Amino acid sequence: MSNGIAADISLQRPPLPRRHSKRFAGHPDNVKPARAWLAALLADSAIPRQTAADAVLLLSELATNAIKHTPSGHANGTFRVHLHHAPGRLRVEVHDDGTGHDPYRLRVVTDPDAENGRGLLLVHHIADAWGSLPPGIGPGSYFELAWRG
């Protein structure tokens, strides 16, 4: 019997640990496991559900770009996903096996008939910040999402 004072425990989710990291083989079939890994981490955290869904979608775009446009997609290539969390902010980095300079990877294309680049248009519109990882941290790309509360 409840007195109505106790908080609903089912609504309380623990904070996400500050950092997580995982390596994936650079094959298109591994984008789905990367998405599942991130979704599982975020599902049991205090991160808002819509923010978590956005993060999974954007990870898919950046991981696909790493495989498609860098040596990560070559035989024995890999990509690594790093998740960083601070109160109200989430940063996801996709480290690839590239050279750090790939002019095709982070170009947003707005032409609806273009063969490539529309995924980055999603990243551009959904993320609060995104871009190439700076020298010394990359090569790769990142996005950040922020929320209140």
Secondary structure, DSSP 4 states (H G I P E B T S, - for coil): ---S-S--GGG--PPPPSEEEEEEESSGGGHHHHHHHHHHHHHTSSS-HHHHHHHHHHHHHHHHHHHHHSGGGSTT-EEEEEEEEETTEEEEEEE-SS-S--TTTT-----TT-SS-HHHHHHHHH-SEEEEPPTTT-SEEEEEEE---
